[in-house]
């Protein structure tokens, strides 16, 4: 199977090496995801659900406030 971007890249690696790297990456991603689920479960179990949900809500709001929502300049307030 030929990738759309394969013409843009130099031939540094063989297709077999690329397939092997993709397989390892996929496996590593699954391991990291499982570790994140276990860690979140341990935190929920240790702290309890209500404080954890509140903290996640505050963190989510702060991320929204500082990174997603556009900031108004001082000229817009007058």
Secondary structure, 3 states (H helix, E strand, C coil): CCCCCCCCCCCCCCHHHHHHHHHHHHHHHHHHHHHHHHHHHHHHHHHCHHHHHHHHHHHHHHHHHHHHCCCCCCCCCC
